[in-house]
Structures are given as C-alpha cells and as structure tokens.
Amino acid sequence: MNAPTVLVTGATGTIGTALIPALRARGVTVRAMIRDAGRPVPGAENVVADLRDPASVRAALDGVDAAFLNSPSAPDAADLQIRFADLARAGGVRRLVLLSQYAARADSPVRFLRWHAEVEAHMATLGLDHTVLRPNLYLQALLGLADTIAQGFLAAPIGDAAVSAIDTRDIADAAAAVLTTPGHTGHTYTLTGPRAVTHTQIAEALSTATGRHITFHDTSAERFTAALTGVLPPWQLGGLVEDYAHYSEGEAAEVHTSIPDLTGHPARDLTDFTRDHAAAFTPAATTA
Ligand SMILES: NC(=O)c1ccc[n+]([C@@H]2O[C@H](COP(=O)([O-])OP(=O)(O)OC[C@H]3O[C@@H](n4cnc5c(N)ncnc54)[C@H](OP(=O)(O)O)[C@@H]3O)[C@@H](O)[C@H]2O)c1
C-alpha cells in the first residue's frame, strides 16, 4: 500500500515548517501548499496554490488523504478556510485537521476567536473525519519582537497575568500525531505549554538565556496600539489588542495535557524556547 499523502497549508509558516519534518518522520508523503514556486519547501512535494484561487486549491487537494488547514488571520480568513474545507470534502479528503486558537468562541470579544469559531462550526457540519487544534499564544511570537528584546525591553498590555504559551514545535508534533493516528475524529484539543507564565517571567527567562538584562514593561492598550500603528495592518492590530485584553484578564492561563497526551513527550517549557532561540534575541542577530 502507498504511504498516505498529507497536504500542509501554510507550509512556509511557523507551524508548517515544523510540521513537514514531523510528518516525514511518521512515514507519510507530504505535499506542501506554497504560493511562490521560487521558494519550494524542502522535504516535500510542492504544489503552488492560493486559498483565494479555488481552482488551484482543488488541484492541490487532488489525491490527498488528509489535510492540515492553517492560514493567517485576516478579515476574510473564515471565508477562505470554509471554502477550503468544502473543497476538501468535495475532493474526497478523508481527514481534515484545523488549526484554530485557544478559547475560540462565536460570542468572543476577540475577533480572531470569533472567526476561528465560525470555521470550526462549519467543519462540524461537513461529515468529514475532522479534528480541531486550539493552541494558546505562540512563544515563537516573541521572535517578531526580537529587535526591541535585544535592546532590553519586552512591552505588552498584559500586566501580571499569566498565559500558558506554547512552543510551535509542540503544535507541529501534535498535528503530525493527529494527522497520522486514529482516534481523533470530532475531538477539539486545547494545546498549551506546561505552565502559565507571566511576561515578567518571560523577560527573566530571556535574560538568563541571553546573559543580558531584559525587562518587561506593562503598557496601556493605547500606547501599544500607537507603537504598532503602521507596523501591522489595522484589522490585525485591533485583533492583537483584543487578544491582549483577553490574556490580561487571566483567561488564557489554563494548562492542558494535550501535548504529552498526543505526542508522548512533555510540552517544551519557556526555558527550552529561550535557550534554543537565545541567539535571535542578541543585538548582533537583530542588526545583522
Ligand atoms: N501567533 C499566535 O500566537 C497564535 C496563537 C494561536 C493561533 N494562531 C493562529 O495561527 C494561524 C497562523 O498564524 P501565523 O500568523 O503564525 O502565520 P504562519 O502560519 O506563520 O504563516 C502563514 C502561512 O499562510 C500562508 N498564506 C498566507 N496567505 C495565503 C493564501 N492566500 N493562500 C495560501 N496560503 C497563504 C503563508 O504563505 P506565504 O509564505 O506564501 O506568505 C504562510 O505559510 C492564525 O490562524 C492564527 O490565528 C496564532
């Protein structure tokens, strides 16, 4: 029997780049969905497709046994993912694994959590073998702040609230397990790190790993918005501020055991992340 083929969307992204080797290690054929033929992903069969181009998605899904659905937050993200799920069902894909977000809820004040909930609800109507992964805040999101962290500052409107932030390598490991083993149909797994951490603890872990003094500054939503205006598109920035309002209420602090349960290894800790990425938070790395 041929090895099953798994389509990975968002193949060049944070989760996709870790998921492809994790799937290969499990002996499946990986098809990476990419937008730029000039930037193929190593270790996979590459197919060029765009979620905004249904014909290209239909072709990418041809002959696929299972698919991993992940795309960036955008005002039309729910529509694009719902269309992908419909095309997957029409194309005979047997298993669909959706990357959602911790606490996705139709009536959430956080726009990201509302759009993820809309996709989850639609997928549940399709009669597909499907599984939802709801990861909490990515530790790797800190890499996007590497410039200011290298200058000694971590600033966010979160106060002393703790978040059970997760390493994206663990999300990829969990996704690989769910895509390749039975028993996950209809399940929703909340994916978290092994403990909830405050931003003060994150700054301390970054200081230890880099040997530099990095301090956390609690900031207001208004100052945070002003600092990122022009850096992020307005819809994304609005959503990020809503995310932080939700974190600052202590609403993202639960610790779940899904990572060890699904992967058979402990969830990576904040200190594993800061040790493995210390070089990215040093001035030499960020000015190079
Ligand atoms: N950041 C967090 O802390 C966090 C926490 C929980 C959940 N999430 C969820 O994670 C998801 C991914 O977020 P991310 O920002 O980290 O992105 P990402 O997965 O690192 O990157 C986005 C991927 O989507 C691809 N892509 C973009 N537009 C596309 C299109 N029109 N058609 C096909 N592929 C397209 C990109 O490809 P190119 O290389 O071609 O651009 C890239 O591979 C979001 O749904 C977010 O809500 C994030």
The ligand as an SDF file (V2000), in Angstrom:
LIG
                    3D

 48 52  0  0  0  0  0  0  0  0999 V2000
    0.5860   33.8550   16.7730 N   0  0  0  0  0  0  0  0  0  0  0  0
   -0.0180   33.2520   17.7900 C   0  0  0  0  0  0  0  0  0  0  0  0
    0.3680   33.4060   18.9550 O   0  0  0  0  0  0  0  0  0  0  0  0
   -1.1950   32.3520   17.5070 C   0  0  0  0  0  0  0  0  0  0  0  0
   -1.7780   31.6470   18.5730 C   0  0  0  0  0  0  0  0  0  0  0  0
   -2.8320   30.7700   18.3020 C   0  0  0  0  0  0  0  0  0  0  0  0
   -3.3080   30.6300   16.9980 C   0  0  0  0  0  0  0  0  0  0  0  0
   -2.7070   31.3440   15.9860 N   0  0  0  0  0  0  0  0  0  0  0  0
   -3.2300   31.1630   14.6230 C   0  0  0  0  0  0  0  0  0  0  0  0
   -2.1810   30.7150   13.7850 O   0  0  0  0  0  0  0  0  0  0  0  0
   -2.5700   30.9610   12.4300 C   0  0  0  0  0  0  0  0  0  0  0  0
   -1.3330   31.2910   11.6250 C   0  0  0  0  0  0  0  0  0  0  0  0
   -0.8340   32.4730   12.0590 O   0  0  0  0  0  0  0  0  0  0  0  0
    0.6390   32.9980   11.7670 P   0  0  0  0  0  0  0  0  0  0  0  0
    0.4740   34.4660   11.7070 O   0  0  0  0  0  0  0  0  0  0  0  0
    1.5850   32.4140   12.7670 O   0  0  0  0  0  0  0  0  0  0  0  0
    1.0090   32.5590   10.3120 O   0  0  0  0  0  0  0  0  0  0  0  0
    2.0060   31.4390    9.7390 P   0  0  0  0  0  0  0  0  0  0  0  0
    1.3740   30.1050    9.8500 O   0  0  0  0  0  0  0  0  0  0  0  0
    3.3950   31.6180   10.2870 O   0  0  0  0  0  0  0  0  0  0  0  0
    2.1060   31.8610    8.2280 O   0  0  0  0  0  0  0  0  0  0  0  0
    1.0060   31.9450    7.3900 C   0  0  0  0  0  0  0  0  0  0  0  0
    1.1270   30.9160    6.2630 C   0  0  0  0  0  0  0  0  0  0  0  0
   -0.0240   31.0550    5.4340 O   0  0  0  0  0  0  0  0  0  0  0  0
    0.4080   31.2210    4.0870 C   0  0  0  0  0  0  0  0  0  0  0  0
   -0.5520   32.0570    3.3700 N   0  0  0  0  0  0  0  0  0  0  0  0
   -0.7710   33.3790    3.5320 C   0  0  0  0  0  0  0  0  0  0  0  0
   -1.7460   33.7800    2.6940 N   0  0  0  0  0  0  0  0  0  0  0  0
   -2.1370   32.6990    1.9850 C   0  0  0  0  0  0  0  0  0  0  0  0
   -3.0760   32.4700    0.9460 C   0  0  0  0  0  0  0  0  0  0  0  0
   -3.8420   33.4640    0.4650 N   0  0  0  0  0  0  0  0  0  0  0  0
   -3.2030   31.2330    0.4240 N   0  0  0  0  0  0  0  0  0  0  0  0
   -2.4330   30.2060    0.8880 C   0  0  0  0  0  0  0  0  0  0  0  0
   -1.5190   30.3550    1.8790 N   0  0  0  0  0  0  0  0  0  0  0  0
   -1.3670   31.5890    2.4090 C   0  0  0  0  0  0  0  0  0  0  0  0
    1.7690   31.8740    4.1700 C   0  0  0  0  0  0  0  0  0  0  0  0
    2.4640   31.6280    2.9690 O   0  0  0  0  0  0  0  0  0  0  0  0
    3.4860   32.6880    2.2620 P   0  0  0  0  0  0  0  0  0  0  0  0
    4.8650   32.2460    2.6730 O   0  0  0  0  0  0  0  0  0  0  0  0
    3.2340   32.4880    0.8150 O   0  0  0  0  0  0  0  0  0  0  0  0
    3.1200   34.0570    2.7690 O   0  0  0  0  0  0  0  0  0  0  0  0
    2.3560   31.1440    5.3910 C   0  0  0  0  0  0  0  0  0  0  0  0
    2.8560   29.8780    5.0010 O   0  0  0  0  0  0  0  0  0  0  0  0
   -3.6670   32.0260   12.5010 C   0  0  0  0  0  0  0  0  0  0  0  0
   -4.9050   31.4100   12.2080 O   0  0  0  0  0  0  0  0  0  0  0  0
   -3.6680   32.4520   13.9630 C   0  0  0  0  0  0  0  0  0  0  0  0
   -4.9300   32.8580   14.4170 O   0  0  0  0  0  0  0  0  0  0  0  0
   -1.6710   32.1800   16.2030 C   0  0  0  0  0  0  0  0  0  0  0  0
  1  2  1  0
  2  3  2  0
  2  4  1  0
  4  5  1  0
  4 48  2  0
  5  6  2  0
  6  7  1  0
  7  8  2  0
  8  9  1  0
  8 48  1  0
  9 10  1  0
  9 46  1  0
 10 11  1  0
 11 12  1  0
 11 44  1  0
 12 13  1  0
 13 14  1  0
 14 15  2  0
 14 16  1  0
 14 17  1  0
 17 18  1  0
 18 19  2  0
 18 20  1  0
 18 21  1  0
 21 22  1  0
 22 23  1  0
 23 24  1  0
 23 42  1  0
 24 25  1  0
 25 26  1  0
 25 36  1  0
 26 27  1  0
 26 35  1  0
 27 28  2  0
 28 29  1  0
 29 30  1  0
 29 35  2  0
 30 31  1  0
 30 32  2  0
 32 33  1  0
 33 34  2  0
 34 35  1  0
 36 37  1  0
 36 42  1  0
 37 38  1  0
 38 39  2  0
 38 40  1  0
 38 41  1  0
 42 43  1  0
 44 45  1  0
 44 46  1  0
 46 47  1  0
M  CHG  2   8   1  16  -1
M  END
$$$$
